[in-house]
Amino acid sequence: NLKSWARKRQHEELYSQSYAEVGVLFASMPNFSDFYSEETVNNQGLECLRFLNEVISDFDALLELPKFQDIIKIKTIGSTYMAASGLNPSRKVKPEDPIEVRWAHLSLLVEFAFELKKALQSINEQSFNHFVLKMGINHGPITAGVIGARKPHYDIWGNSVNVASRMESTGKAGCIQVTEETCAILQNFGYIFEQRGLVSVKGKGQLMTYYLIGKGVVGNVNPAYSTMETVKEEEEEEELAASDQQALLATHEQS
């Protein structure tokens, strides 16, 4: 089991390992910081902490589903959830294998992103909140390893991680943003996209990016998979300008 393997490695000697084909997901709640500020005034942020714990716990529970066994949670950074696919050391995939075989785990990472959205919607209905997720997905080579001596933890690094972080931070609330290369792979699995335009990515210049609209079903988009939500323009501008999000992800913005 991938998750038990990761936990076991955390308690063994420090190590690092390279992977050539990994999917990386960042998912954040951009309006959570405002909620935290309001709740802090009222009750020292205890309600905020309780809510965030409920959200993260429900996200974690999804990873226990058999279909998501090849997806691993990397960490949470504030209200940002980071996960990856393709890190199973026992994966037997060759470069000459079809895209549908090599990148099946990336398609599952997208399905996991859809489930995160559904889980948050369910929590919103129960708690009368209106949080939405802003997500970014990228793929490529990474380095994984255990860092720290007193409190070792598993983490991943590399340009692929940095770009995934930028796909999230420059995206739009309610949407999943991907690079052109990731879009090309996922189209093989029936996903439908709309072009967003050029986005500035540190160390990479201008990248053409796309928003994931949904999954095609007999020539149409299945509304159950739709990721587009209406968000007020002023809210989007405030979210994209928020500096605290960039500070939280600073470690993944450095090359």
Secondary structure, DSSP 8 states (H G I E B T S, - for coil): -HHHHHHHHHTS---EEEEEEEEEEEEE-TTHHHHHHHHHHHHTTHHHHHHHHHHHHHHHHHTTSGGGTTEEEEEEETTEEEEEES--TT----TTS-HHHHTHHHHHHHHHHHHHHHHHHHHHHHHT-----EEEEEEEEEEEEEE-SSS-EEEEESHHHHHHHHHHHTS-TT-EEEEHHHHHHHGGGTEEEEEEEEEEETTTEEEEEEEEEEEEETTEE-GGG-------HHHHHHHHH-HHHHHHTGGGT--
